[in-house]
Amino acid sequence: MLTKISSNILLAAAVVSTTVGSVHAVVPFTATYTFNLDNKAAGTAVRKLSRQGNQWVYNFDARVPVIATANEKSVFSLSNHQVVSQHYQRQYKILVHNQKTSLDFNHASKSIQVKRDQKNSQLPWQSGVLDDLNVEIQLREDLKKGGLKSSYLIADQKDITPRQFVNEGAMKVTTPSGTYDAVKVRINHQKKDKSTVFWLAPSLDYLPVKVTHNDDGSVYSLNLTNYKAS
């Protein structure tokens, strides 16, 4: 159960406007959420995006009191509406057990350096590669431009794989922070027992206002409680 709590927290983070003339579809913000796993575990989560010049830092923190904490951080830049990955790290703690993973995207040497706990490895370079967190920013950029790509390359500690996000249309969704017009986006896992859905609100720069993840009957949900643009 504890492993599922942490893994679902981190997966929910693997996803996903300002004025029409804006350079970026996103602005710095802080968003808070409640989450629930099978009505057996509940906690809180925070998404925070900050900016210094053309460098952006995106953090996702989640906590189940006493039991578990999880953190993801992505550092990237934006060039012509394309996310340029620089650094990604993920850490979670379940009781006394810890695990930390980091990826460094070295554009000069065309390599991705991976460190998982004390083990080091390297991934081959692929143009446009994203991480599990900044892919959400890329989805938001693409939605502003009018549509999602057929697939997105995502790097993790093991490999680089294409992932499909399917736009299932507009609908209203209600969260503790209110009711929003949203775009429903589903990750195509190609497995019948696995489903992840994001509801992205254009009025909040396509921020995820709700996320659900079903993995072989274990259901995780994330709902927005507050949003503040910086």
C-alpha positions in Angstrom: 0.0 0.0 0.0 2.8 2.5 0.9 4.6 1.8 -2.4 1.4 2.5 -4.3 0.8 5.7 -2.5 4.2 7.1 -3.5 4.2 5.7 -7.1 0.8 7.2 -7.8 1.8 10.5 -6.4 4.7 10.7 -8.7 2.8 9.5 -11.7 0.1 12.1 -11.3 2.8 14.7 -11.5 3.9 13.2 -14.9 1.4 15.2 -16.4 -1.0 17.1 -18.2 -3.2 30.9 -21.2 -2.2 34.1 -20.8 -3.0 36.8 -23.4 -2.8 35.7 -27.1 0.4 37.8 -27.6 2.2 36.3 -24.6 5.6 34.5 -25.3 4.7 31.7 -22.8 1.5 29.8 -22.2 2.4 29.6 -18.5 3.2 32.1 -15.7 4.7 31.5 -12.3 2.2 30.2 -9.8 1.5 28.1 -6.7 -1.4 25.5 -6.7 -2.5 23.3 -3.9 -4.4 20.0 -4.1 -5.9 17.3 -2.0 -5.4 13.7 -3.0 -6.9 10.4 -2.1 -5.9 6.8 -2.7 -8.7 4.2 -2.6 -10.3 6.1 0.3 -7.6 4.6 2.5 -4.9 7.3 2.4 -5.3 11.1 2.0 -2.9 14.0 1.9 -2.0 17.3 0.3 0.1 18.3 -2.7 1.6 21.6 -4.1 2.7 22.5 -7.6 4.9 25.6 -7.8 6.4 27.2 -11.0 9.0 29.9 -10.7 11.1 31.8 -13.2 14.5 33.5 -13.3 15.2 35.0 -16.7 14.6 32.2 -19.2 15.2 29.5 -16.6 12.1 27.9 -15.1 11.9 25.7 -12.0 8.9 23.5 -11.5 8.3 21.7 -8.2 5.8 19.1 -7.1 5.6 18.1 -3.5 3.1 15.6 -1.9 2.7 14.4 1.6 0.8 11.7 3.5 1.1 12.7 7.1 3.5 10.4 9.1 3.7 7.8 6.3 5.2 9.2 3.1 6.6 12.3 1.2 7.4 12.8 -2.4 9.2 15.6 -4.3 9.9 16.2 -8.0 11.8 19.1 -9.4 12.4 20.1 -13.1 14.7 22.9 -14.3 14.3 23.9 -17.9 14.1 26.7 -20.4 11.7 27.6 -23.2 12.7 28.3 -26.8 10.0 29.0 -29.4 7.4 27.3 -27.2 9.6 24.2 -26.9 10.7 23.0 -23.4 14.5 22.5 -23.2 15.2 20.1 -20.4 18.2 20.8 -18.1 17.8 18.9 -14.8 15.3 16.6 -13.1 15.2 15.1 -9.7 12.8 12.9 -7.8 12.9 11.8 -4.2 10.4 9.9 -2.1 10.4 8.6 1.5 8.1 5.9 2.8 8.6 5.6 6.6 12.4 5.0 6.9 12.9 4.1 3.2 14.3 6.7 0.8 15.0 6.7 -3.0 16.4 9.6 -5.0 16.8 9.8 -8.8 18.3 12.6 -10.9 18.8 13.3 -14.6 21.1 15.9 -16.1 20.6 16.8 -19.7 24.0 17.8 -21.1 23.4 19.5 -24.4 27.1 20.1 -25.1 28.0 16.4 -24.9 24.6 15.2 -26.2 24.1 12.9 -23.2 21.8 12.4 -20.3 23.5 11.5 -17.0 21.4 9.4 -14.6 22.0 8.9 -10.9 19.7 6.6 -8.9 20.8 6.5 -5.2 24.5 5.6 -5.6 24.4 4.1 -9.1 25.3 6.1 -12.3 24.4 5.5 -15.9 23.9 7.3 -19.1 21.1 7.6 -21.7 21.6 8.3 -25.4 20.6 11.8 -26.5 17.4 12.4 -28.3 16.2 15.8 -29.5 13.3 17.3 -27.7 13.4 14.8 -24.8 11.3 15.8 -21.7 11.1 14.6 -18.1 8.1 13.3 -16.2 7.3 16.8 -14.8 8.1 19.3 -17.5 6.1 17.4 -20.1 3.1 19.0 -18.5 4.5 22.4 -19.4 5.0 21.2 -23.0 1.4 20.0 -23.2 0.2 23.4 -22.1 2.4 25.2 -24.7 1.0 22.9 -27.4 -2.6 23.3 -26.3 -2.1 27.1 -26.6 -0.9 26.6 -30.1 -3.9 24.5 -31.0 -3.1 20.8 -30.5 -1.0 18.1 -29.0 1.8 16.3 -30.7 1.3 12.6 -31.7 3.7 11.6 -29.0 6.3 13.0 -26.5 9.7 11.6 -25.7 10.1 11.1 -21.9 13.3 10.2 -20.1 13.4 8.3 -16.8 16.1 6.4 -14.9 15.9 3.5 -17.3 15.2 4.7 -20.8 13.6 7.2 -23.2 10.2 6.2 -24.4 7.4 7.9 -26.5 4.2 8.6 -24.6 0.9 9.5 -26.2 -1.5 12.1 -24.7 -5.0 12.1 -26.2 -7.2 15.2 -26.2 -10.7 14.0 -25.5 -12.4 17.3 -25.8 -13.9 20.1 -23.6 -16.0 19.5 -20.5 -16.8 21.1 -17.1 -15.2 19.7 -14.0 -15.8 20.6 -10.3 -13.1 20.7 -7.7 -13.0 22.1 -4.1 -11.7 25.4 -5.6 -14.7 25.7 -8.1 -16.1 24.6 -11.4 -13.9 25.0 -14.5 -14.2 24.6 -18.3 -11.4 22.1 -19.0 -9.7 20.1 -21.7 -9.8 16.4 -20.9 -6.4 14.7 -21.7 -5.8 11.0 -21.3 -2.5 9.2 -21.3 -2.6 6.2 -23.7 -1.0 3.5 -21.6 -2.1 0.8 -24.0 -3.1 -1.4 -21.1 -6.7 -2.1 -20.2 -6.1 -2.1 -16.5 -4.3 1.3 -16.4 -5.8 4.7 -17.0 -4.6 8.3 -16.3 -6.7 11.4 -17.1 -6.0 15.1 -16.6 -8.4 18.0 -16.7 -6.6 21.1 -17.8 -8.3 24.5 -17.3 -7.6 27.2 -20.0 -8.6 29.9 -17.6 -5.6 28.9 -15.3 -3.1 28.6 -18.2 -4.1 24.9 -18.7 -3.2 24.0 -15.2 -4.3 20.5 -14.1 -7.3 21.1 -11.9 -8.1 17.4 -11.5 -6.2 14.1 -12.1 -7.3 10.5 -11.8 -5.2 7.4 -12.1 -6.5 3.9 -12.1 -3.9 1.1 -11.9 -5.5 -2.4 -11.8 -8.3 -1.2 -9.6 -6.3 1.0 -7.4 -7.7 4.6 -7.9 -5.8 7.8 -7.2 -7.4 11.3 -7.4 -6.0 14.8 -7.2 -8.2 17.9 -6.9 -7.3 21.6 -6.9 -8.1 23.5 -3.7 -6.3 26.8 -4.4 -4.4 28.6 -7.2 -2.4 31.8 -7.1 -0.4 33.4 -9.9 2.9 34.9 -8.8 
